[in-house]
């Protein structure tokens, strides 16, 4: 008999499902009067944020929202989307934060596929949402965010409900719901796959809790820090930092749009200690005109992710007073699962060698059980020689539940008991991982994932086009941009400008090809386009 398995069962006293919602309740109880969220003319304490979230959750329940329902949010980094990370799960529902840069067609697909019951949306998106709703099958309650600080010239209502008015229909004494099971879904985020339609990635309460705690440890985040929210809160739920911030009762300074001058001003005004961003944001800060930069009064800690950053960016940021750490992750892993953790023994290396190490994706986060570069055929780890390539495989509690309503894609992504990232990398003798290439044809531009197939399908609809192939072209500013190679129908003609204009009719601006090359496409004997040859050509065009 194993006495450790006898009369020692789980019960209500010794087992409570993990959820990041508990962080907000604790912050309210212990630090009620600490500033929690700051945005332009508005400031809320942790007590006020808690009350607002509870009231909004109550209001959602009053209109019939229940456990398992999807509530979508299309918003900039304002207090409303921060609150939604608590209020929506408080009623048992699932938050679906939508990329603000998407076109109406993709938004309508997401609203349909997620079966959204409610859409919380900033009025700046009036036109794109009105168009998207034309193709939405189910009835959706629209709750407008009327941002008075945005100075919108024409703030046209989208729905009949407004955020603050709706919130005030809720009860402050509402008893919100803890998840019955920590495996219960908390968030649904859509990622661009290698197909035209995005895939829905489902997070659970347990993973969100663990990502929040793991991030704080990995980044050595102290209590009461000042966090500038430059990362869009639709990206992996803002890298899960809405939940981290209440755990460490940090102060969140919201930033509606990326504005270099404003970033420096907010850093100075609110004594910002931490922020995150794609390499392009760092590049904008490092290369900003001197009249837009402000001298830092203290060291500012920065996380960068979204695309492998050029090593020179670390040196440029260091000269300005920023300490940058490179991290890596995917939408499917709640955000970051690798960090380029610094070893003091590297302090004596010259700047070039230090920059090269900092550009590596690094080693696993404390909340990630396994990250290994493997041969995808044998599922065996590759040698730690910095040369042999394999695929990054991940295992742990911060791997998604799966793809929403897509059993086949879920099973394929987790074959062999590991999540297959699709990123090809090497492992250095130190154990630090560095990405070399991508097995998928995803283009990462300014931190955004772009499907090459989606662009190819669009270009192929042009009446003069026979074949189209899109690959990533290295770009100093954006990291990568789409480069289209087009084979025309014999006897027909077109121009680069015409192809881009044609794409603009249906694609979001950031997905447009920045370069179009007209030429016969290299193919195998079976007619398959040889993209590796096109990548070489695109690199030479840079």
Wavefront OBJ file of the C-alpha trace (Angstrom):
o trace
v 0.000 0.000 0.000
v 1.235 3.475 -0.902
v 0.272 5.618 2.084
v 0.990 8.789 0.074
v -1.967 7.915 -2.176
v -4.344 7.011 0.658
v -6.703 9.507 2.366
v -4.756 12.390 0.806
v -7.163 13.407 -1.942
v -7.796 16.800 -3.459
v -10.475 18.816 -1.704
v -11.722 22.416 -1.607
v -9.228 23.275 1.129
v -6.071 22.047 -0.595
v -6.790 22.403 -4.307
v -8.018 25.492 -6.168
v -7.794 25.764 -9.964
v -5.050 28.176 -10.998
v -6.288 31.355 -12.673
v -4.693 34.786 -13.227
v -7.992 36.341 -12.106
v -6.823 35.740 -8.530
v -3.969 38.235 -9.083
v -6.421 41.107 -9.572
v -8.362 40.263 -6.411
v -5.114 40.180 -4.416
v -3.945 43.515 -5.861
v -7.288 45.059 -4.891
v -7.104 43.648 -1.365
v -3.489 44.610 -0.621
v -2.790 47.661 -2.791
v -6.234 49.230 -3.339
v -4.960 52.804 -3.695
v -1.914 52.128 -5.877
v -2.207 53.438 -9.410
v -2.878 50.511 -11.741
v -3.646 51.945 -15.166
v -2.773 55.327 -16.617
v -3.964 56.546 -20.004
v -3.952 60.182 -21.087
v -6.542 61.958 -18.889
v -7.605 58.776 -17.074
v -6.081 57.077 -14.045
v -7.423 54.056 -12.144
v -6.255 52.449 -8.895
v -6.247 48.680 -8.422
v -9.457 49.008 -6.395
v -11.089 50.937 -9.223
v -9.911 48.503 -11.908
v -11.316 45.613 -9.883
v -14.694 47.313 -9.441
v -14.887 48.206 -13.129
v -14.081 44.630 -14.172
v -16.657 43.151 -11.800
v -19.348 45.543 -13.045
v -18.539 44.804 -16.680
v -18.652 41.043 -15.995
v -22.041 41.514 -14.337
v -23.276 43.512 -17.331
v -22.145 40.743 -19.688
v -24.042 38.130 -17.668
v -27.163 40.302 -17.760
v -27.196 40.149 -21.560
v -26.820 36.371 -21.488
v -23.051 35.816 -21.739
v -22.040 32.612 -19.999
v -19.218 30.083 -19.631
v -17.757 29.080 -22.985
v -19.066 32.078 -24.931
v -16.639 34.116 -27.028
v -16.359 37.868 -26.516
v -14.224 39.588 -29.157
v -12.284 42.816 -28.659
v -10.894 45.072 -31.383
v -9.120 47.867 -29.572
v -5.920 49.816 -29.189
v -3.913 49.690 -25.959
v -6.422 51.568 -23.818
v -7.858 50.687 -20.371
v -10.824 48.887 -21.947
v -8.805 46.042 -23.468
v -6.743 45.724 -20.272
v -9.963 45.371 -18.245
v -11.364 42.876 -20.765
v -8.608 40.411 -19.808
v -10.340 40.143 -16.418
v -13.995 41.041 -16.926
v -14.656 38.558 -19.743
v -13.164 35.494 -17.948
v -14.896 36.611 -14.714
v -18.181 35.556 -16.265
v -16.639 32.316 -17.582
v -16.398 33.586 -21.149
v -13.368 33.615 -23.455
v -11.597 36.794 -24.589
v -10.785 36.969 -28.296
v -8.461 39.954 -28.864
v -8.332 40.701 -32.602
v -5.372 42.142 -34.499
v -6.150 45.820 -35.163
v -4.371 45.717 -38.526
v -6.585 43.107 -40.156
v -8.857 43.686 -43.138
v -12.651 43.318 -42.967
v -12.664 39.915 -44.672
v -10.337 38.366 -42.073
v -12.201 40.030 -39.189
v -15.530 38.631 -40.415
v -13.911 35.171 -40.687
v -12.711 35.403 -37.070
v -16.085 36.606 -35.783
v -17.824 33.763 -37.613
v -15.319 31.038 -36.726
v -15.146 32.046 -33.037
v -18.962 32.305 -32.877
v -18.532 35.621 -31.058
v -21.579 36.777 -29.087
v -20.209 40.257 -28.288
v -17.739 42.602 -29.975
v -16.105 45.383 -27.965
v -14.686 47.771 -30.562
v -13.010 51.160 -30.767
v -14.962 53.620 -32.898
v -11.914 54.289 -35.053
v -12.699 50.929 -36.697
v -16.185 52.049 -37.742
v -15.731 51.489 -41.486
v -13.841 48.184 -41.384
v -16.265 46.702 -38.810
v -19.380 47.827 -40.661
v -18.026 46.061 -43.733
v -16.986 42.960 -41.758
v -20.405 42.643 -40.121
v -22.054 42.312 -43.541
v -20.599 38.780 -43.728
v -21.177 37.738 -40.109
v -23.816 35.024 -39.773
v -24.763 35.274 -36.096
v -26.179 38.194 -34.141
v -23.435 40.087 -32.277
v -23.911 42.686 -29.567
v -21.661 45.663 -30.348
v -20.150 47.678 -27.492
v -18.398 50.842 -28.667
v -15.252 52.261 -27.088
v -15.613 56.019 -27.397
v -12.092 57.199 -26.608
v -12.369 60.910 -25.821
v -8.566 61.182 -25.632
v -8.075 59.889 -29.170
v -9.193 63.208 -30.706
v -11.026 61.433 -33.508
v -12.493 63.984 -35.903
v -15.489 61.842 -36.718
v -16.314 59.388 -33.935
v -19.245 57.545 -35.492
v -21.137 55.007 -33.386
v -20.902 51.398 -34.541
v -23.466 49.809 -32.220
v -26.165 51.025 -29.840
v -24.136 50.377 -26.670
v -21.172 52.412 -25.364
v -18.518 50.893 -23.073
v -18.928 53.160 -20.014
v -22.724 53.158 -20.218
v -22.777 49.391 -20.579
v -20.333 48.930 -17.669
v -22.631 50.989 -15.432
v -25.519 48.584 -16.022
v -23.541 45.993 -14.027
v -23.590 45.385 -10.283
v -20.541 46.216 -8.161
v -21.438 43.397 -5.758
v -21.585 40.736 -8.492
v -20.070 37.380 -7.485
v -17.771 36.532 -10.336
v -16.836 33.013 -11.349
v -13.599 31.158 -10.739
v -13.053 28.429 -13.334
v -14.295 25.036 -12.223
v -11.257 23.536 -13.944
v -7.941 25.300 -14.623
v -7.991 23.655 -18.087
v -11.025 25.844 -18.886
v -10.443 28.217 -21.818
v -9.599 31.837 -20.977
v -8.497 33.259 -24.333
v -8.743 32.665 -28.075
v -6.170 34.310 -30.347
v -5.856 33.959 -34.097
v -2.520 33.410 -35.758
v -1.641 33.505 -39.448
v -0.794 29.992 -40.483
v 0.472 28.912 -43.878
v -3.081 28.918 -45.172
v -5.198 31.904 -46.053
v -7.491 31.609 -43.024
v -5.954 32.125 -39.574
v -6.062 29.413 -36.906
v -7.612 29.974 -33.487
v -5.231 29.282 -30.589
v -6.896 28.430 -27.274
v -5.305 29.265 -23.892
v -6.427 27.907 -20.521
v -6.420 29.528 -17.068
v -3.522 27.364 -15.831
v -1.221 28.304 -18.702
v -2.060 31.999 -18.373
v -1.294 31.883 -14.634
v 2.027 30.121 -15.223
v 3.063 32.418 -18.084
v 2.385 35.467 -15.894
v 4.520 34.136 -13.047
v 7.250 32.760 -15.319
v 7.636 36.058 -17.162
v 8.106 37.958 -13.920
v 10.872 35.562 -12.866
v 12.586 35.412 -16.277
v 12.727 39.210 -16.528
v 13.496 39.813 -12.831
v 10.459 42.100 -12.616
v 10.188 43.880 -9.266
v 6.947 44.897 -7.563
v 5.566 48.357 -8.311
v 7.442 48.775 -11.585
v 6.223 51.172 -14.294
v 5.322 49.258 -17.452
v 4.808 51.062 -20.750
v 2.406 49.005 -22.861
v 3.941 49.254 -26.321
v 3.176 45.625 -27.236
v -0.330 45.344 -28.750
v -2.623 43.588 -26.296
v -3.935 41.445 -29.151
v -0.481 39.817 -29.547
v -0.568 36.644 -27.393
v -2.822 38.655 -25.079
v -0.162 41.346 -24.801
v 2.462 38.664 -24.084
v 0.169 37.811 -21.090
v 1.378 40.929 -19.241
v -2.139 42.190 -18.372
v -2.138 39.300 -15.890
v 1.515 39.721 -14.833
v 0.929 43.370 -13.947
v -1.711 42.671 -11.304
v 0.438 39.906 -9.810
v 3.272 42.381 -9.144
v 0.913 45.390 -8.745
v 2.852 47.259 -11.395
v 1.629 50.474 -12.959
v 0.488 50.137 -16.574
v 0.970 53.153 -18.823
v -1.174 52.682 -21.921
v -0.045 53.793 -25.370
v -2.716 53.926 -28.070
v -0.332 54.072 -31.037
v 3.413 53.657 -31.524
v 4.832 57.171 -31.519
v 8.571 57.494 -30.889
v 8.424 60.996 -29.433
v 5.553 60.012 -27.150
v 7.370 56.873 -25.978
v 10.323 58.969 -24.816
v 7.961 61.489 -23.189
v 6.050 58.782 -21.294
v 9.279 57.114 -20.172
v 10.350 60.440 -18.725
v 6.974 61.472 -17.243
v 6.082 58.169 -15.566
v 9.587 56.914 -14.764
v 9.035 53.870 -16.976
v 11.217 50.919 -16.013
v 10.065 48.213 -18.461
v 8.509 47.799 -21.881
v 8.511 45.338 -24.770
v 8.419 45.523 -28.520
v 9.332 44.005 -31.862
v 12.799 44.847 -33.243
v 11.212 47.473 -35.497
v 10.087 49.467 -32.431
v 13.628 49.346 -31.055
v 14.950 50.368 -34.442
v 12.602 53.378 -34.481
v 13.772 54.464 -31.025
v 17.467 53.969 -31.788
v 17.307 55.870 -35.086
v 14.877 58.610 -34.066
v 15.881 62.239 -34.706
v 17.643 63.762 -31.711
v 14.812 66.251 -31.179
v 12.429 63.323 -30.573
v 14.688 61.484 -28.138
v 14.914 62.298 -24.434
v 17.869 61.452 -22.259
v 17.000 58.578 -19.921
v 17.221 59.351 -16.201
v 17.499 55.678 -15.315
v 18.090 52.330 -17.014
v 15.042 51.043 -18.892
v 14.633 47.282 -19.381
v 13.334 46.114 -22.745
v 12.168 42.752 -24.105
v 12.274 42.240 -27.845
v 10.599 39.470 -29.825
v 8.626 38.857 -32.994
v 11.544 38.444 -35.401
v 15.271 37.760 -35.011
v 16.718 41.233 -34.339
v 19.858 42.460 -36.116
v 22.716 42.307 -33.621
v 23.592 46.007 -34.088
v 20.297 47.024 -32.465
v 21.563 45.874 -29.048
v 24.560 48.188 -29.290
v 22.459 51.167 -30.411
v 19.924 50.697 -27.609
v 22.642 50.249 -24.984
v 24.153 53.627 -25.941
v 20.766 55.260 -25.256
v 20.496 53.609 -21.808
v 18.211 50.675 -22.624
v 19.037 47.134 -21.520
v 17.545 44.755 -24.080
v 16.848 41.052 -23.607
v 15.940 38.913 -26.608
v 13.119 36.402 -26.113
v 11.303 33.942 -28.370
v 7.915 32.330 -28.446
v 4.794 31.748 -30.469
v 1.102 32.479 -30.192
v 0.736 28.749 -29.483
v 2.942 29.037 -26.368
v 1.256 32.026 -24.672
v 4.225 34.154 -25.766
v 7.810 33.653 -24.738
v 9.352 30.344 -23.854
v 13.020 31.142 -24.595
v 15.144 33.967 -23.210
v 18.696 35.007 -23.951
v 19.622 34.925 -20.260
v 22.914 36.755 -19.765
v 25.929 35.138 -18.105
v 28.389 37.437 -16.306
v 31.310 35.549 -17.828
v 30.398 37.132 -21.175
v 31.000 40.671 -19.869
v 34.649 40.478 -20.919
v 33.869 39.722 -24.560
v 34.155 42.441 -27.189
v 30.990 44.231 -28.279
v 30.555 42.250 -31.511
v 30.662 38.917 -29.680
v 28.290 40.195 -27.002
v 25.849 41.376 -29.680
v 26.020 37.998 -31.429
v 25.146 36.175 -28.204
v 22.308 38.599 -27.451
v 20.797 37.893 -30.873
v 20.289 34.226 -29.959
v 16.836 33.087 -28.923
v 18.396 31.495 -25.834
v 17.305 28.996 -23.204
v 13.924 27.957 -21.796
v 11.811 30.087 -19.456
v 11.316 28.817 -15.870
v 7.678 27.988 -16.726
v 8.570 25.780 -19.701
v 9.374 22.126 -19.121
v 11.121 21.447 -22.403
v 12.471 23.307 -25.439
v 14.730 21.181 -27.626
v 16.011 21.473 -31.184
v 15.303 18.071 -32.751
v 15.576 16.281 -36.039
v 11.868 16.289 -37.029
v 12.246 12.893 -38.718
v 13.870 10.986 -35.835
v 12.617 13.248 -33.001
v 16.111 13.083 -31.505
v 17.999 16.173 -30.234
v 20.549 17.558 -32.702
v 24.224 17.973 -31.659
v 25.081 21.137 -29.701
v 27.570 22.276 -32.314
v 26.044 25.552 -33.496
v 25.867 24.119 -37.031
v 23.437 21.213 -37.279
v 19.913 22.408 -37.959
v 16.742 20.968 -36.508
v 13.258 22.119 -35.551
v 12.439 23.816 -32.245
v 10.119 21.524 -30.252
v 8.300 22.587 -27.093
v 6.657 20.736 -24.223
v 5.002 22.153 -21.119
v 2.023 23.771 -19.448
v 2.282 26.872 -21.596
v 1.587 25.044 -24.828
v -1.921 25.860 -26.089
v -4.934 23.597 -25.532
v -5.073 23.330 -29.303
v -6.469 24.974 -32.416
v -10.129 25.960 -32.093
v -12.418 23.598 -34.019
v -9.443 22.050 -35.848
v -8.676 18.562 -34.508
v -6.420 17.624 -37.434
v -4.168 20.695 -37.133
v -3.976 20.264 -33.340
v -2.890 16.629 -33.565
v -0.391 17.337 -36.331
v 1.201 20.199 -34.366
v 1.736 17.959 -31.325
v 2.856 14.709 -32.939
v 5.246 12.696 -30.807
v 4.329 14.518 -27.608
v 6.045 17.786 -28.588
v 4.689 20.975 -30.118
v 6.326 21.497 -33.513
v 7.213 25.185 -33.884
v 8.112 25.087 -37.564
v 11.239 27.149 -36.822
v 14.600 25.731 -37.848
v 17.474 26.388 -35.463
v 20.871 25.296 -34.178
v 21.969 24.703 -30.599
v 25.296 26.188 -29.505
v 27.650 24.303 -27.140
v 26.347 26.563 -24.346
v 22.857 25.144 -24.928
v 21.602 28.444 -26.356
v 19.276 28.107 -29.345
v 19.473 30.310 -32.436
v 16.967 30.347 -35.296
v 18.449 29.898 -38.760
v 15.393 29.706 -40.982
v 11.674 28.886 -40.969
v 10.238 25.671 -42.283
v 6.945 27.448 -42.816
v 6.769 30.250 -45.333
v 5.528 32.753 -42.792
v 6.891 36.274 -43.223
v 7.445 38.231 -39.998
v 7.213 41.935 -40.764
v 7.400 44.406 -37.889
v 6.425 41.635 -35.480
v 3.362 40.642 -37.548
v 2.968 37.165 -39.046
v 2.004 37.260 -42.727
v 0.878 34.237 -44.732
v 2.664 34.053 -48.082
v -0.112 31.835 -49.438
v -2.755 34.448 -48.676
v -0.828 37.012 -50.744
v -0.151 34.477 -53.507
v -3.845 33.622 -53.723
v -4.707 37.310 -54.049
v -2.118 38.042 -56.755
v -3.161 34.947 -58.686
v -6.635 36.453 -59.136
v -5.188 39.248 -61.276
v -6.237 38.655 -64.908
v -2.652 38.924 -66.213
v -1.073 36.545 -63.687
v -0.258 32.917 -64.398
v 1.669 32.025 -61.224
v 2.733 33.869 -58.098
v 5.111 33.025 -55.270
v 5.803 35.197 -52.225
v 8.840 34.989 -49.956
v 10.417 37.108 -47.253
v 12.772 39.831 -48.380
v 15.199 41.102 -45.700
v 14.376 44.677 -44.721
v 16.397 47.000 -42.508
v 13.336 48.685 -41.005
v 10.716 45.922 -40.803
v 12.956 42.874 -40.470
v 11.205 41.255 -43.423
v 8.713 42.350 -46.073
v 6.754 40.332 -48.652
v 8.469 40.019 -52.036
v 6.328 38.698 -54.877
v 7.637 36.811 -57.885
v 5.097 36.815 -60.692
v 4.894 34.813 -63.901
v 2.544 36.480 -66.372
v 0.174 34.842 -68.847
v 1.778 34.862 -72.285
v 0.764 37.961 -74.225
v -0.387 39.868 -71.139
v 1.433 42.556 -69.176
v 1.340 44.277 -65.805
v 3.421 46.516 -63.576
v 4.614 46.424 -59.966
v 2.335 49.337 -59.080
v -0.672 47.640 -60.670
v -0.120 44.371 -58.738
v 0.263 46.190 -55.405
v -2.847 48.307 -56.096
v -4.752 45.107 -56.972
v -3.715 43.530 -53.645
v -4.716 46.642 -51.728
v -8.367 45.999 -52.614
v -8.543 42.921 -50.365
v -5.394 42.775 -48.211
v -4.448 44.757 -45.106
v -1.698 47.300 -45.727
v 1.022 45.414 -43.871
v 0.418 42.325 -46.030
v 1.025 44.106 -49.339
v 4.110 43.020 -51.306
v 6.748 45.741 -51.137
v 8.551 44.407 -54.205
v 7.217 42.640 -57.309
v 9.541 40.813 -59.705
v 8.275 39.619 -63.090
v 10.031 36.476 -64.314
v 9.468 32.754 -65.046
v 9.326 30.953 -61.685
v 11.899 28.195 -61.001
v 10.150 24.820 -60.682
v 10.921 21.195 -59.986
v 10.230 18.498 -62.539
v 6.802 18.008 -60.980
v 5.968 21.705 -61.309
v 6.492 22.694 -57.678
v 7.838 26.222 -57.277
v 11.336 26.279 -55.762
v 10.971 28.893 -53.067
v 14.507 28.444 -51.792
v 15.745 29.824 -55.133
v 13.396 32.791 -54.829
v 14.638 33.522 -51.306
v 18.168 33.755 -52.671
v 17.020 36.206 -55.329
v 15.053 38.269 -52.798
v 18.125 38.496 -50.565
v 20.178 39.816 -53.490
v 17.543 42.503 -54.103
v 18.056 43.938 -50.596
l 1 2 3 4 5 6 7 8 9 10 11 12 13 14 15 16 17 18 19 20 21 22 23 24 25 26 27 28 29 30 31 32 33 34 35 36 37 38 39 40 41 42 43 44 45 46 47 48 49 50 51 52 53 54 55 56 57 58 59 60 61 62 63 64 65 66 67 68 69 70 71 72 73 74 75 76 77 78 79 80 81 82 83 84 85 86 87 88 89 90 91 92 93 94 95 96 97 98 99 100 101 102 103 104 105 106 107 108 109 110 111 112 113 114 115 116 117 118 119 120 121 122 123 124 125 126 127 128 129 130 131 132 133 134 135 136 137 138 139 140 141 142 143 144 145 146 147 148 149 150 151 152 153 154 155 156 157 158 159 160 161 162 163 164 165 166 167 168 169 170 171 172 173 174 175 176 177 178 179 180 181 182 183 184 185 186 187 188 189 190 191 192 193 194 195 196 197 198 199 200 201 202 203 204 205 206 207 208 209 210 211 212 213 214 215 216 217 218 219 220 221 222 223 224 225 226 227 228 229 230 231 232 233 234 235 236 237 238 239 240 241 242 243 244 245 246 247 248 249 250 251 252 253 254 255 256 257 258 259 260 261 262 263 264 265 266 267 268 269 270 271 272 273 274 275 276 277 278 279 280 281 282 283 284 285 286 287 288 289 290 291 292 293 294 295 296 297 298 299 300 301 302 303 304 305 306 307 308 309 310 311 312 313 314 315 316 317 318 319 320 321 322 323 324 325 326 327 328 329 330 331 332 333 334 335 336 337 338 339 340 341 342 343 344 345 346 347 348 349 350 351 352 353 354 355 356 357 358 359 360 361 362 363 364 365 366 367 368 369 370 371 372 373 374 375 376 377 378 379 380 381 382 383 384 385 386 387 388 389 390 391 392 393 394 395 396 397 398 399 400 401 402 403 404 405 406 407 408 409 410 411 412 413 414 415 416 417 418 419 420 421 422 423 424 425 426 427 428 429 430 431 432 433 434 435 436 437 438 439 440 441 442 443 444 445 446 447 448 449 450 451 452 453 454 455 456 457 458 459 460 461 462 463 464 465 466 467 468 469 470 471 472 473 474 475 476 477 478 479 480 481 482 483 484 485 486 487 488 489 490 491 492 493 494 495 496 497 498 499 500 501 502 503 504 505 506 507 508 509 510 511 512 513 514 515 516 517 518 519 520 521 522 523 524 525 526 527 528 529 530 531 532 533 534 535 536 537 538 539 540 541 542
